Amino acid sequence: MAAVKQLQEQATAQNATKVTNIVSYYKKNSMASTKVYECHAGGVIAGVALKGDLAN
């Protein structure tokens, strides 16, 4: 999943060892769940946006 890879790459770039508090993030609305995430489909592509806190 590209969104998870992006979080991992950002953590590595900022010398963080982990990403915590990961939530789905769509149109400035967060959805925190340990079991599901929010995904949206457009005309050609579907995707999910995630955000989280970087930690050491």
C-alpha distance matrix in Angstrom:
0.0 3.8 5.6 5.7 6.5 8.9 10.4 11.0 12.6 14.6 15.9 17.0 18.6 20.6 21.6 20.0 19.4 17.1 15.4 17.2 17.6 14.0 14.4 13.1 14.9 16.2 19.6 20.6 20.3 18.6 17.8 17.9 17.4 16.6 15.8 14.3 12.4 13.5 11.9 14.1 14.9 17.1 19.4 17.2 13.5 11.5 9.1 8.8 10.4 10.7 13.7 15.3 18.3 18.6 21.1 23.1
3.8 0.0 3.8 5.5 5.0 6.1 8.7 9.8 10.3 12.2 14.2 15.2 16.2 18.4 19.9 18.8 18.9 16.9 15.0 17.3 17.8 14.2 14.7 13.3 14.2 15.3 18.2 19.2 19.6 18.3 18.3 18.8 19.0 18.7 18.4 16.6 14.0 14.5 12.7 14.2 15.0 16.5 18.8 16.5 12.9 11.5 8.8 8.7 9.2 9.9 12.5 14.5 17.3 17.4 20.3 22.4
5.6 3.8 0.0 3.8 5.4 5.1 6.4 8.8 10.0 10.7 12.5 14.4 15.4 16.8 18.6 17.0 17.3 14.8 12.4 14.2 14.4 10.8 11.1 9.8 10.7 12.4 15.4 15.9 16.3 14.7 15.0 15.4 16.0 16.1 16.3 14.5 11.6 12.1 11.1 13.1 14.8 16.5 19.4 17.7 14.0 11.9 8.4 6.7 6.1 6.1 8.7 10.9 14.0 14.6 17.7 20.2
5.7 5.5 3.8 0.0 3.8 5.4 5.2 6.3 8.7 10.0 10.7 12.5 14.3 15.6 16.6 14.7 14.4 11.8 9.8 12.0 12.8 9.5 10.9 10.9 12.6 15.0 18.2 18.2 18.1 15.9 15.7 15.1 15.3 14.5 15.1 14.1 12.0 13.6 13.3 15.9 17.8 19.9 22.8 21.0 17.2 14.9 11.5 9.5 9.0 7.4 9.2 10.1 12.8 12.9 15.5 17.7
6.5 5.0 5.4 3.8 0.0 3.8 5.4 5.0 6.1 8.6 9.8 10.5 12.2 14.3 15.3 14.2 14.0 12.4 11.3 14.2 15.7 12.7 14.4 14.3 15.5 17.6 20.6 20.6 21.1 19.1 19.3 18.8 19.1 18.2 18.7 17.8 15.7 17.0 16.2 18.3 19.6 21.3 23.8 21.5 17.9 16.3 13.2 12.0 11.4 10.4 11.7 12.5 14.5 13.7 16.2 17.9
8.9 6.1 5.1 5.4 3.8 0.0 3.8 5.4 5.1 6.1 8.5 9.9 10.5 12.3 14.2 13.3 14.2 12.7 11.0 13.9 15.1 12.3 13.7 13.5 13.8 15.8 18.3 18.2 19.2 17.6 18.5 18.4 19.4 19.2 20.1 18.8 16.1 16.9 16.1 17.8 19.3 20.5 23.2 21.2 17.7 16.3 13.0 11.6 9.9 9.1 9.8 10.9 12.9 12.3 15.3 17.3
10.4 8.7 6.4 5.2 5.4 3.8 0.0 3.8 5.5 5.2 6.2 8.7 9.9 10.7 12.3 10.6 11.3 9.3 7.2 10.2 11.6 9.2 11.4 12.2 12.8 15.6 18.2 17.4 18.0 15.9 16.7 16.1 17.2 16.8 18.3 17.5 15.1 16.4 16.6 18.7 20.9 22.5 25.5 23.8 20.2 18.2 14.6 12.3 10.2 7.9 7.5 7.7 9.3 8.7 11.8 14.1
11.0 9.8 8.8 6.3 5.0 5.4 3.8 0.0 3.8 5.5 5.2 6.3 8.7 10.1 10.6 9.2 9.2 7.9 7.5 11.0 13.4 11.5 14.2 15.3 16.4 19.2 22.0 21.1 21.6 19.3 19.7 18.7 19.3 18.2 19.7 19.4 17.5 19.3 19.3 21.6 23.5 25.2 28.0 26.0 22.3 20.6 17.2 15.2 13.6 11.3 11.0 10.4 11.2 9.5 11.6 12.9
12.6 10.3 10.0 8.7 6.1 5.1 5.5 3.8 0.0 3.8 5.4 5.1 6.1 8.7 9.9 9.9 10.9 10.6 10.5 14.1 16.4 14.5 16.9 17.6 17.9 20.4 22.7 22.0 23.1 21.2 22.2 21.5 22.5 21.7 23.1 22.5 20.2 21.4 21.0 22.8 24.4 25.6 28.1 25.9 22.4 21.3 18.0 16.6 14.7 13.1 12.8 12.6 13.1 11.0 13.4 14.4
14.6 12.2 10.7 10.0 8.6 6.1 5.2 5.5 3.8 0.0 3.8 5.4 5.1 6.3 8.6 8.4 10.5 10.1 9.3 12.7 14.8 13.3 15.6 16.6 16.4 19.0 20.9 19.8 21.1 19.4 20.9 20.3 21.8 21.5 23.3 22.6 20.1 21.1 21.1 22.8 24.7 25.8 28.6 26.8 23.4 22.0 18.6 16.7 14.1 12.2 10.8 10.5 10.5 8.5 11.3 12.9
15.9 14.2 12.5 10.7 9.8 8.5 6.2 5.2 5.4 3.8 0.0 3.8 5.5 5.3 6.1 4.8 6.7 6.7 6.8 10.4 13.2 12.5 15.5 17.3 17.7 20.7 22.9 21.3 22.2 20.0 21.1 19.9 21.2 20.4 22.6 22.5 20.5 22.1 22.6 24.8 27.0 28.4 31.3 29.6 26.0 24.3 20.8 18.5 16.0 13.3 11.5 9.9 9.1 6.1 8.1 9.3
17.0 15.2 14.4 12.5 10.5 9.9 8.7 6.3 5.1 5.4 3.8 0.0 3.8 5.4 5.1 5.9 7.2 8.6 10.0 13.7 16.8 15.9 19.0 20.5 21.0 23.9 26.1 24.7 25.8 23.6 24.6 23.4 24.4 23.3 25.3 25.3 23.4 25.0 25.2 27.2 29.1 30.4 33.0 30.9 27.5 26.1 22.7 20.9 18.7 16.4 15.1 13.6 12.8 9.5 10.7 10.6
18.6 16.2 15.4 14.3 12.2 10.5 9.9 8.7 6.1 5.1 5.5 3.8 0.0 3.8 5.6 7.7 10.2 11.6 12.3 15.8 18.5 17.7 20.3 21.6 21.4 23.9 25.6 24.3 25.8 24.1 25.7 24.9 26.3 25.7 27.7 27.3 25.0 26.1 26.1 27.7 29.5 30.3 32.9 30.9 27.6 26.6 23.3 21.6 19.1 17.2 15.6 14.7 13.7 10.7 12.3 12.5
20.6 18.4 16.8 15.6 14.3 12.3 10.7 10.1 8.7 6.3 5.3 5.4 3.8 0.0 3.8 5.5 9.0 10.5 11.1 14.2 16.9 16.8 19.6 21.3 21.0 23.8 25.4 23.5 25.0 23.1 24.9 23.8 25.6 25.1 27.5 27.3 25.1 26.4 26.8 28.6 30.7 31.7 34.6 32.9 29.5 28.2 24.7 22.5 19.7 17.3 15.0 13.4 11.6 8.3 9.6 9.9
21.6 19.9 18.6 16.6 15.3 14.2 12.3 10.6 9.9 8.6 6.1 5.1 5.6 3.8 0.0 3.8 6.5 9.2 11.1 14.2 17.5 17.7 21.0 23.1 23.3 26.4 28.2 26.3 27.4 25.2 26.5 25.0 26.3 25.3 27.9 28.1 26.4 28.1 28.7 30.8 33.0 34.3 37.1 35.3 31.8 30.3 26.8 24.5 21.9 19.3 17.1 14.9 12.8 9.0 8.9 7.8
20.0 18.8 17.0 14.7 14.2 13.3 10.6 9.2 9.9 8.4 4.8 5.9 7.7 5.5 3.8 0.0 3.8 5.7 7.7 10.5 13.9 14.4 17.9 20.3 20.9 24.2 26.3 24.3 24.9 22.4 23.5 21.6 22.9 21.8 24.5 25.0 23.5 25.5 26.4 28.8 31.3 32.9 35.9 34.3 30.7 28.8 25.2 22.6 20.0 16.9 14.6 11.9 9.6 5.9 5.3 4.9
19.4 18.9 17.3 14.4 14.0 14.2 11.3 9.2 10.9 10.5 6.7 7.2 10.2 9.0 6.5 3.8 0.0 3.8 7.3 10.0 13.7 14.3 18.0 20.6 21.9 25.3 27.8 25.9 26.1 23.2 23.7 21.4 22.0 20.4 23.0 24.0 23.0 25.4 26.5 29.3 31.7 33.6 36.7 34.9 31.2 29.1 25.5 22.9 20.8 17.6 15.7 12.8 10.9 7.6 6.1 4.8
17.1 16.9 14.8 11.8 12.4 12.7 9.3 7.9 10.6 10.1 6.7 8.6 11.6 10.5 9.2 5.7 3.8 0.0 3.8 6.5 10.2 10.6 14.4 17.2 18.7 22.2 24.9 23.1 22.9 19.8 20.0 17.7 18.2 16.7 19.4 20.3 19.4 21.9 23.2 26.1 28.7 30.9 34.1 32.5 28.8 26.4 22.8 19.9 17.9 14.4 12.7 9.7 8.4 6.0 5.4 6.3
15.4 15.0 12.4 9.8 11.3 11.0 7.2 7.5 10.5 9.3 6.8 10.0 12.3 11.1 11.1 7.7 7.3 3.8 0.0 3.8 7.0 7.0 10.7 13.5 14.9 18.6 21.2 19.4 19.1 16.0 16.4 14.3 15.2 14.2 17.0 17.5 16.2 18.5 20.0 22.8 25.6 27.8 31.1 29.9 26.1 23.6 19.9 16.8 14.5 10.9 9.0 6.0 5.5 4.6 6.0 8.7
17.2 17.3 14.2 12.0 14.2 13.9 10.2 11.0 14.1 12.7 10.4 13.7 15.8 14.2 14.2 10.5 10.0 6.5 3.8 0.0 3.8 5.6 9.2 12.6 14.3 18.1 20.7 18.5 17.7 14.3 14.4 11.7 12.8 11.9 15.2 16.0 15.2 17.7 19.8 22.8 26.0 28.4 31.9 31.0 27.3 24.4 20.7 17.3 15.1 11.3 9.2 5.7 5.1 6.3 6.9 10.0
17.6 17.8 14.4 12.8 15.7 15.1 11.6 13.4 16.4 14.8 13.2 16.8 18.5 16.9 17.5 13.9 13.7 10.2 7.0 3.8 0.0 3.8 6.4 10.1 11.8 15.6 18.1 15.8 14.5 11.0 10.9 8.2 9.8 9.9 13.3 13.8 12.9 15.2 17.8 20.8 24.2 26.7 30.3 29.9 26.2 23.1 19.6 15.9 13.7 10.0 7.9 5.1 5.9 8.8 10.0 13.4
14.0 14.2 10.8 9.5 12.7 12.3 9.2 11.5 14.5 13.3 12.5 15.9 17.7 16.8 17.7 14.4 14.3 10.6 7.0 5.6 3.8 0.0 3.8 7.1 9.2 13.0 16.0 14.3 13.1 9.7 9.4 7.5 8.8 9.0 11.6 11.4 9.9 12.2 14.4 17.4 20.7 23.2 26.8 26.2 22.5 19.4 15.8 12.2 10.2 6.6 5.5 4.2 7.1 9.7 11.8 15.1
14.4 14.7 11.1 10.9 14.4 13.7 11.4 14.2 16.9 15.6 15.5 19.0 20.3 19.6 21.0 17.9 18.0 14.4 10.7 9.2 6.4 3.8 0.0 3.8 6.2 9.8 12.9 11.5 9.7 6.2 5.7 4.8 7.0 8.7 10.7 9.5 7.4 9.0 11.7 14.5 18.0 20.6 24.3 24.2 20.7 17.4 14.0 10.3 8.5 5.6 5.6 6.4 9.7 12.8 15.2 18.7
13.1 13.3 9.8 10.9 14.3 13.5 12.2 15.3 17.6 16.6 17.3 20.5 21.6 21.3 23.1 20.3 20.6 17.2 13.5 12.6 10.1 7.1 3.8 0.0 3.8 6.6 10.2 9.8 8.1 5.6 5.2 6.5 8.3 10.5 11.2 8.7 5.5 5.7 8.1 10.8 14.3 16.9 20.6 20.6 17.2 13.9 10.7 7.1 5.8 4.6 6.6 9.0 12.6 15.5 18.3 21.8
14.9 14.2 10.7 12.6 15.5 13.8 12.8 16.4 17.9 16.4 17.7 21.0 21.4 21.0 23.3 20.9 21.9 18.7 14.9 14.3 11.8 9.2 6.2 3.8 0.0 3.8 6.8 6.3 5.6 4.6 6.5 8.9 11.5 14.0 14.9 12.3 8.8 7.6 9.2 10.7 14.2 16.0 19.7 20.1 17.0 14.1 11.0 7.8 5.2 5.3 6.3 9.5 12.9 15.9 19.1 22.7
16.2 15.3 12.4 15.0 17.6 15.8 15.6 19.2 20.4 19.0 20.7 23.9 23.9 23.8 26.4 24.2 25.3 22.2 18.6 18.1 15.6 13.0 9.8 6.6 3.8 0.0 3.8 5.4 5.3 6.7 8.4 11.6 14.0 16.8 17.0 13.8 10.2 7.6 8.3 8.4 11.7 13.1 16.8 17.7 15.0 12.4 10.0 7.8 6.3 8.2 9.8 13.2 16.5 19.4 22.7 26.3
19.6 18.2 15.4 18.2 20.6 18.3 18.2 22.0 22.7 20.9 22.9 26.1 25.6 25.4 28.2 26.3 27.8 24.9 21.2 20.7 18.1 16.0 12.9 10.2 6.8 3.8 0.0 3.8 5.5 8.5 11.0 14.3 17.1 20.1 20.5 17.3 13.9 11.0 11.5 10.6 13.4 13.9 17.4 18.7 16.6 14.6 12.8 11.2 9.5 11.4 12.2 15.6 18.5 21.4 24.8 28.4
20.6 19.2 15.9 18.2 20.6 18.2 17.4 21.1 22.0 19.8 21.3 24.7 24.3 23.5 26.3 24.3 25.9 23.1 19.4 18.5 15.8 14.3 11.5 9.8 6.3 5.4 3.8 0.0 3.8 6.6 10.0 12.9 16.2 19.3 20.3 17.6 14.4 12.3 13.7 13.6 16.7 17.5 21.0 22.2 19.7 17.6 15.1 12.8 10.3 11.0 10.6 13.4 15.9 19.0 22.3 26.0
20.3 19.6 16.3 18.1 21.1 19.2 18.0 21.6 23.1 21.1 22.2 25.8 25.8 25.0 27.4 24.9 26.1 22.9 19.1 17.7 14.5 13.1 9.7 8.1 5.6 5.3 5.5 3.8 0.0 3.8 6.7 9.9 13.1 16.5 17.4 14.8 12.0 10.1 12.3 12.8 16.4 17.9 21.5 22.8 20.2 17.5 15.1 12.4 10.5 10.8 10.8 13.3 16.0 19.4 22.4 26.1
18.6 18.3 14.7 15.9 19.1 17.6 15.9 19.3 21.2 19.4 20.0 23.6 24.1 23.1 25.2 22.4 23.2 19.8 16.0 14.3 11.0 9.7 6.2 5.6 4.6 6.7 8.5 6.6 3.8 0.0 3.8 6.3 9.8 13.0 14.3 12.2 9.7 9.0 11.9 13.5 17.3 19.3 23.1 23.9 20.9 17.8 15.0 11.7 9.7 8.8 8.6 10.5 13.3 16.8 19.5 23.2
17.8 18.3 15.0 15.7 19.3 18.5 16.7 19.7 22.2 20.9 21.1 24.6 25.7 24.9 26.5 23.5 23.7 20.0 16.4 14.4 10.9 9.4 5.7 5.2 6.5 8.4 11.0 10.0 6.7 3.8 0.0 3.8 6.4 10.0 10.9 8.8 7.0 7.1 10.7 13.0 16.8 19.4 23.2 23.9 20.9 17.4 14.8 11.5 10.5 9.5 10.2 11.7 14.7 18.1 20.4 24.0
17.9 18.8 15.4 15.1 18.8 18.4 16.1 18.7 21.5 20.3 19.9 23.4 24.9 23.8 25.0 21.6 21.4 17.7 14.3 11.7 8.2 7.5 4.8 6.5 8.9 11.6 14.3 12.9 9.9 6.3 3.8 0.0 3.8 7.0 9.0 8.3 7.7 9.4 13.0 15.9 19.6 22.4 26.1 26.5 23.2 19.7 16.8 13.3 12.2 10.1 10.2 10.5 13.1 16.4 18.2 21.6
17.4 19.0 16.0 15.3 19.1 19.4 17.2 19.3 22.5 21.8 21.2 24.4 26.3 25.6 26.3 22.9 22.0 18.2 15.2 12.8 9.8 8.8 7.0 8.3 11.5 14.0 17.1 16.2 13.1 9.8 6.4 3.8 0.0 3.8 5.4 5.7 6.8 9.6 13.0 16.4 19.8 23.1 26.6 26.8 23.5 19.8 17.2 13.9 13.8 11.8 12.6 12.6 15.3 18.2 19.6 22.7
16.6 18.7 16.1 14.5 18.2 19.2 16.8 18.2 21.7 21.5 20.4 23.3 25.7 25.1 25.3 21.8 20.4 16.7 14.2 11.9 9.9 9.0 8.7 10.5 14.0 16.8 20.1 19.3 16.5 13.0 10.0 7.0 3.8 0.0 3.8 6.2 8.3 11.8 14.7 18.4 21.6 25.0 28.3 28.1 24.7 21.0 18.3 15.1 15.3 12.9 13.8 13.2 15.5 17.8 18.8 21.4
15.8 18.4 16.3 15.1 18.7 20.1 18.3 19.7 23.1 23.3 22.6 25.3 27.7 27.5 27.9 24.5 23.0 19.4 17.0 15.2 13.3 11.6 10.7 11.2 14.9 17.0 20.5 20.3 17.4 14.3 10.9 9.0 5.4 3.8 0.0 3.8 7.2 10.6 13.2 16.8 19.7 23.3 26.4 26.2 23.0 19.2 17.1 14.4 15.5 13.9 15.7 15.8 18.5 20.8 22.0 24.6
14.3 16.6 14.5 14.1 17.8 18.8 17.5 19.4 22.5 22.6 22.5 25.3 27.3 27.3 28.1 25.0 24.0 20.3 17.5 16.0 13.8 11.4 9.5 8.7 12.3 13.8 17.3 17.6 14.8 12.2 8.8 8.3 5.7 6.2 3.8 0.0 3.8 6.9 9.5 13.1 16.0 19.6 22.8 22.8 19.6 15.8 13.9 11.3 12.7 11.9 14.3 15.3 18.5 21.0 22.8 25.7
12.4 14.0 11.6 12.0 15.7 16.1 15.1 17.5 20.2 20.1 20.5 23.4 25.0 25.1 26.4 23.5 23.0 19.4 16.2 15.2 12.9 9.9 7.4 5.5 8.8 10.2 13.9 14.4 12.0 9.7 7.0 7.7 6.8 8.3 7.2 3.8 0.0 3.8 6.5 10.1 13.3 16.7 20.1 20.1 16.8 13.1 10.7 7.8 9.0 8.7 11.4 13.2 16.7 19.3 21.6 24.7
13.5 14.5 12.1 13.6 17.0 16.9 16.4 19.3 21.4 21.1 22.1 25.0 26.1 26.4 28.1 25.5 25.4 21.9 18.5 17.7 15.2 12.2 9.0 5.7 7.6 7.6 11.0 12.3 10.1 9.0 7.1 9.4 9.6 11.8 10.6 6.9 3.8 0.0 3.8 6.8 10.3 13.5 17.1 17.6 14.6 10.9 8.9 6.5 8.0 9.1 12.0 14.6 18.3 21.0 23.7 27.0
11.9 12.7 11.1 13.3 16.2 16.1 16.6 19.3 21.0 21.1 22.6 25.2 26.1 26.8 28.7 26.4 26.5 23.2 20.0 19.8 17.8 14.4 11.7 8.1 9.2 8.3 11.5 13.7 12.3 11.9 10.7 13.0 13.0 14.7 13.2 9.5 6.5 3.8 0.0 3.8 6.9 10.2 13.6 13.8 10.8 7.1 5.7 4.7 7.6 9.9 13.4 16.4 20.2 22.5 25.4 28.6
14.1 14.2 13.1 15.9 18.3 17.8 18.7 21.6 22.8 22.8 24.8 27.2 27.7 28.6 30.8 28.8 29.3 26.1 22.8 22.8 20.8 17.4 14.5 10.8 10.7 8.4 10.6 13.6 12.8 13.5 13.0 15.9 16.4 18.4 16.8 13.1 10.1 6.8 3.8 0.0 3.8 6.7 10.3 11.1 8.7 5.6 5.7 6.5 9.1 12.2 15.5 18.8 22.6 24.9 28.1 31.3
14.9 15.0 14.8 17.8 19.6 19.3 20.9 23.5 24.4 24.7 27.0 29.1 29.5 30.7 33.0 31.3 31.7 28.7 25.6 26.0 24.2 20.7 18.0 14.3 14.2 11.7 13.4 16.7 16.4 17.3 16.8 19.6 19.8 21.6 19.7 16.0 13.3 10.3 6.9 3.8 0.0 3.8 6.8 7.7 6.0 3.9 6.4 8.9 11.8 15.2 18.6 22.0 25.7 27.7 31.0 34.1
17.1 16.5 16.5 19.9 21.3 20.5 22.5 25.2 25.6 25.8 28.4 30.4 30.3 31.7 34.3 32.9 33.6 30.9 27.8 28.4 26.7 23.2 20.6 16.9 16.0 13.1 13.9 17.5 17.9 19.3 19.4 22.4 23.1 25.0 23.3 19.6 16.7 13.5 10.2 6.7 3.8 0.0 3.8 5.6 5.3 5.8 8.4 11.3 13.5 17.2 20.4 24.0 27.5 29.4 32.9 36.0
19.4 18.8 19.4 22.8 23.8 23.2 25.5 28.0 28.1 28.6 31.3 33.0 32.9 34.6 37.1 35.9 36.7 34.1 31.1 31.9 30.3 26.8 24.3 20.6 19.7 16.8 17.4 21.0 21.5 23.1 23.2 26.1 26.6 28.3 26.4 22.8 20.1 17.1 13.6 10.3 6.8 3.8 0.0 3.8 6.2 8.2 11.5 14.7 17.0 20.7 23.9 27.5 31.0 32.8 36.3 39.2
17.2 16.5 17.7 21.0 21.5 21.2 23.8 26.0 25.9 26.8 29.6 30.9 30.9 32.9 35.3 34.3 34.9 32.5 29.9 31.0 29.9 26.2 24.2 20.6 20.1 17.7 18.7 22.2 22.8 23.9 23.9 26.5 26.8 28.1 26.2 22.8 20.1 17.6 13.8 11.1 7.7 5.6 3.8 0.0 3.8 7.1 10.4 14.0 16.5 20.1 23.4 26.8 30.3 31.7 35.1 37.8
13.5 12.9 14.0 17.2 17.9 17.7 20.2 22.3 22.4 23.4 26.0 27.5 27.6 29.5 31.8 30.7 31.2 28.8 26.1 27.3 26.2 22.5 20.7 17.2 17.0 15.0 16.6 19.7 20.2 20.9 20.9 23.2 23.5 24.7 23.0 19.6 16.8 14.6 10.8 8.7 6.0 5.3 6.2 3.8 0.0 3.8 6.7 10.4 13.0 16.5 19.9 23.2 26.8 28.0 31.4 34.1
11.5 11.5 11.9 14.9 16.3 16.3 18.2 20.6 21.3 22.0 24.3 26.1 26.6 28.2 30.3 28.8 29.1 26.4 23.6 24.4 23.1 19.4 17.4 13.9 14.1 12.4 14.6 17.6 17.5 17.8 17.4 19.7 19.8 21.0 19.2 15.8 13.1 10.9 7.1 5.6 3.9 5.8 8.2 7.1 3.8 0.0 3.8 7.3 10.4 13.7 17.3 20.6 24.2 25.8 29.0 31.9
9.1 8.8 8.4 11.5 13.2 13.0 14.6 17.2 18.0 18.6 20.8 22.7 23.3 24.7 26.8 25.2 25.5 22.8 19.9 20.7 19.6 15.8 14.0 10.7 11.0 10.0 12.8 15.1 15.1 15.0 14.8 16.8 17.2 18.3 17.1 13.9 10.7 8.9 5.7 5.7 6.4 8.4 11.5 10.4 6.7 3.8 0.0 3.7 6.8 10.0 13.6 16.8 20.5 22.0 25.3 28.2
8.8 8.7 6.7 9.5 12.0 11.6 12.3 15.2 16.6 16.7 18.5 20.9 21.6 22.5 24.5 22.6 22.9 19.9 16.8 17.3 15.9 12.2 10.3 7.1 7.8 7.8 11.2 12.8 12.4 11.7 11.5 13.3 13.9 15.1 14.4 11.3 7.8 6.5 4.7 6.5 8.9 11.3 14.7 14.0 10.4 7.3 3.7 0.0 3.8 6.6 10.2 13.4 17.1 19.0 22.2 25.2
10.4 9.2 6.1 9.0 11.4 9.9 10.2 13.6 14.7 14.1 16.0 18.7 19.1 19.7 21.9 20.0 20.8 17.9 14.5 15.1 13.7 10.2 8.5 5.8 5.2 6.3 9.5 10.3 10.5 9.7 10.5 12.2 13.8 15.3 15.5 12.7 9.0 8.0 7.6 9.1 11.8 13.5 17.0 16.5 13.0 10.4 6.8 3.8 0.0 3.8 6.9 10.5 14.1 16.0 19.4 22.7
10.7 9.9 6.1 7.4 10.4 9.1 7.9 11.3 13.1 12.2 13.3 16.4 17.2 17.3 19.3 16.9 17.6 14.4 10.9 11.3 10.0 6.6 5.6 4.6 5.3 8.2 11.4 11.0 10.8 8.8 9.5 10.1 11.8 12.9 13.9 11.9 8.7 9.1 9.9 12.2 15.2 17.2 20.7 20.1 16.5 13.7 10.0 6.6 3.8 0.0 3.8 6.9 10.6 12.7 15.9 19.2
13.7 12.5 8.7 9.2 11.7 9.8 7.5 11.0 12.8 10.8 11.5 15.1 15.6 15.0 17.1 14.6 15.7 12.7 9.0 9.2 7.9 5.5 5.6 6.6 6.3 9.8 12.2 10.6 10.8 8.6 10.2 10.2 12.6 13.8 15.7 14.3 11.4 12.0 13.4 15.5 18.6 20.4 23.9 23.4 19.9 17.3 13.6 10.2 6.9 3.8 0.0 3.8 7.2 9.7 13.1 16.6
15.3 14.5 10.9 10.1 12.5 10.9 7.7 10.4 12.6 10.5 9.9 13.6 14.7 13.4 14.9 11.9 12.8 9.7 6.0 5.7 5.1 4.2 6.4 9.0 9.5 13.2 15.6 13.4 13.3 10.5 11.7 10.5 12.6 13.2 15.8 15.3 13.2 14.6 16.4 18.8 22.0 24.0 27.5 26.8 23.2 20.6 16.8 13.4 10.5 6.9 3.8 0.0 3.8 6.6 9.6 13.2
18.3 17.3 14.0 12.8 14.5 12.9 9.3 11.2 13.1 10.5 9.1 12.8 13.7 11.6 12.8 9.6 10.9 8.4 5.5 5.1 5.9 7.1 9.7 12.6 12.9 16.5 18.5 15.9 16.0 13.3 14.7 13.1 15.3 15.5 18.5 18.5 16.7 18.3 20.2 22.6 25.7 27.5 31.0 30.3 26.8 24.2 20.5 17.1 14.1 10.6 7.2 3.8 0.0 3.8 6.4 10.2
18.6 17.4 14.6 12.9 13.7 12.3 8.7 9.5 11.0 8.5 6.1 9.5 10.7 8.3 9.0 5.9 7.6 6.0 4.6 6.3 8.8 9.7 12.8 15.5 15.9 19.4 21.4 19.0 19.4 16.8 18.1 16.4 18.2 17.8 20.8 21.0 19.3 21.0 22.5 24.9 27.7 29.4 32.8 31.7 28.0 25.8 22.0 19.0 16.0 12.7 9.7 6.6 3.8 0.0 3.8 7.1
21.1 20.3 17.7 15.5 16.2 15.3 11.8 11.6 13.4 11.3 8.1 10.7 12.3 9.6 8.9 5.3 6.1 5.4 6.0 6.9 10.0 11.8 15.2 18.3 19.1 22.7 24.8 22.3 22.4 19.5 20.4 18.2 19.6 18.8 22.0 22.8 21.6 23.7 25.4 28.1 31.0 32.9 36.3 35.1 31.4 29.0 25.3 22.2 19.4 15.9 13.1 9.6 6.4 3.8 0.0 3.8
23.1 22.4 20.2 17.7 17.9 17.3 14.1 12.9 14.4 12.9 9.3 10.6 12.5 9.9 7.8 4.9 4.8 6.3 8.7 10.0 13.4 15.1 18.7 21.8 22.7 26.3 28.4 26.0 26.1 23.2 24.0 21.6 22.7 21.4 24.6 25.7 24.7 27.0 28.6 31.3 34.1 36.0 39.2 37.8 34.1 31.9 28.2 25.2 22.7 19.2 16.6 13.2 10.2 7.1 3.8 0.0
